[in-house]
Amino acid sequence: MSYLFTSQRDLPEFRHLEAEPLSGALGATISGANLADDLAQDVIDEIYAALLEFKVIFFRDQEMTDEQHLRLARKFGMPQGPGSIPQVEGYPMIRLQRMDEYQTIGGDVNYHTDDIFRDYPSRMSILRGLTMPTGGGNTIWCDMEKAYASLSKPMRKFLEGLTAEQTLSKNFGPGILEGGGARAYEDMMKRNPPVVHPVVRRHPETGRKCLYVCQMTTSRILELNQDESDALLAMLLEHSYQPEHECRFFWRDNSVAIWDNRCTQHRGINDFSPAFRLMHRIPIIDDRRPSLNPDEEPRLEYDRNADFIRVEDLFVNKPELTYHVDGEEPAQGNGAAAESGNGAAQPEDEHAVEVDPGFLNKLNENRHGMVFTPGAAARLKKIPRMFRGAAISAVIAEAQKQGSAEANIAILDAVQAKRRGG
Ligand SMILES: [Fe+2]
């Protein structure tokens, strides 16, 4: 194998793969494997070795179906079930990330490790770019091992033994409160109670230590007072997110990224709106709960033959609310209000509802002949902004599927019935 450039590291030898490092810190473009194939174990082992080495690996020109994406994911572990991001129809474990003029990258512009806000976060993520904008919409990954290693020795020592609260409310709380009100906020927090993780985590496979706080969800360091915690977190995050610790990936259609969430963080770049972008992502669970004592990380017990692990099972104290899975009875009071506008007054005549005329006009401009009723617009307006674009896109798709030129409340209800809570 050959490398276009090498850093100071000793790079692994592969039998099947070629690796081209993307930066001096992390990331490599990998060739030599067609991910749509039913790959042999030795190829999978090499891909995993490349992942441990480069922390995020990229593949070009990987046309594949959702079924093939899922087969690939299963070779690396257990997929996570539906969460708050929409799912691909028929695949509750595949996250649908669809952006257009109504829905652009929201909170994902803040650096994060996937699902760190659960007791058992994701170990890996496999993200496919199906339709990608030209030029924009890159993703940045940050090497949190390098961020830790480049701190001074006294600082590294100080961080040992500290723990931090991880909560979705840091990133999404204000938007949910503003758009959906107290009920939607309460609902989000019931589904996602704050969890605590160590500030420094030792990678269970490489043994190397990583900084385990992030911009999106780390609200405070529990052992410090608030002022100290704010100042220390600000310093750690600023120190971490610098180009010397990062790589940046330019997506094309059919690019695939696979990353190790235990030692990296990533963020999207919101520079492509209103262009269309479609991505499918499968999160793979980590059955180890990050712990101050890395030799005794609690292990998640789960059914290894299951199709996926439910997100509520990834909390030690199971949230009382659950996500809906297609084909099952909806969970009681599952809080779909935050995403569907359910709970809004049901108008007798949806055409007679008063709605912000600017919002209605915007909805009815350039929507392929689709007319939104005022009632549908009023309900869509109640959805927090971060979820609204996806809801509008789903309503348009459903109306087109039903052959309806009108996006009305019945269409909204049909979308909600399909995606309740997911
Ligand atoms: Fe992410």
Boltz pocket constraint, residues with backbone or C-beta under 6 A from the ligand:
constraints:
  - pocket:
      binder: B
      contacts: [[A, 108], [A, 112], [A, 113], [A, 114], [A, 266]]
      max_distance: 6.0
